[in-house]
C-alpha cells in the first residue's frame, strides 16, 4: 500500500485550484462513494485522493509500470483486490510531482497518447 499523508487532501485541493480553469475539467459531485471529490475531464475521472489517503491518477499503462518500477507508487486497487492497469496510487514522498502528474493524467484523459 502506498504511503499516505494527512496532507494529501490539502495537496489535492491545490491541484484542483490549479486545474480549475482548464476546459471541461470539473470536480466530482459531493456525494459519497467512488467519484466523489475527484477531478474529471468530460465526465471521466483522471485524478483523486483514495479512501486511504493516497493521490491517484490515471495514466497510460506503460507510464504506470514505469512509475511503479521507479518506486514512486503502486498500481491502484479500488478495494476489490484487482489492481487497475492504468491507475497508480502515488507515495507521499512524490507529492512535489503530483501537479505535473495530474496535468499528464488530464492530457491522457482528453485522449492523449496511450
Secondary structure, DSSP 8 states (H G I E B T S, - for coil): -----TTHHHHHHHHHHHHTTSTTEEE--S-SSTTTTEEEETTEEEEEE-TTS-EEEE--HHHHHHHHHTTSEEEEE-SSS-EEEEEEEE-GGGGGGHHHHHHHHHHHHTT---
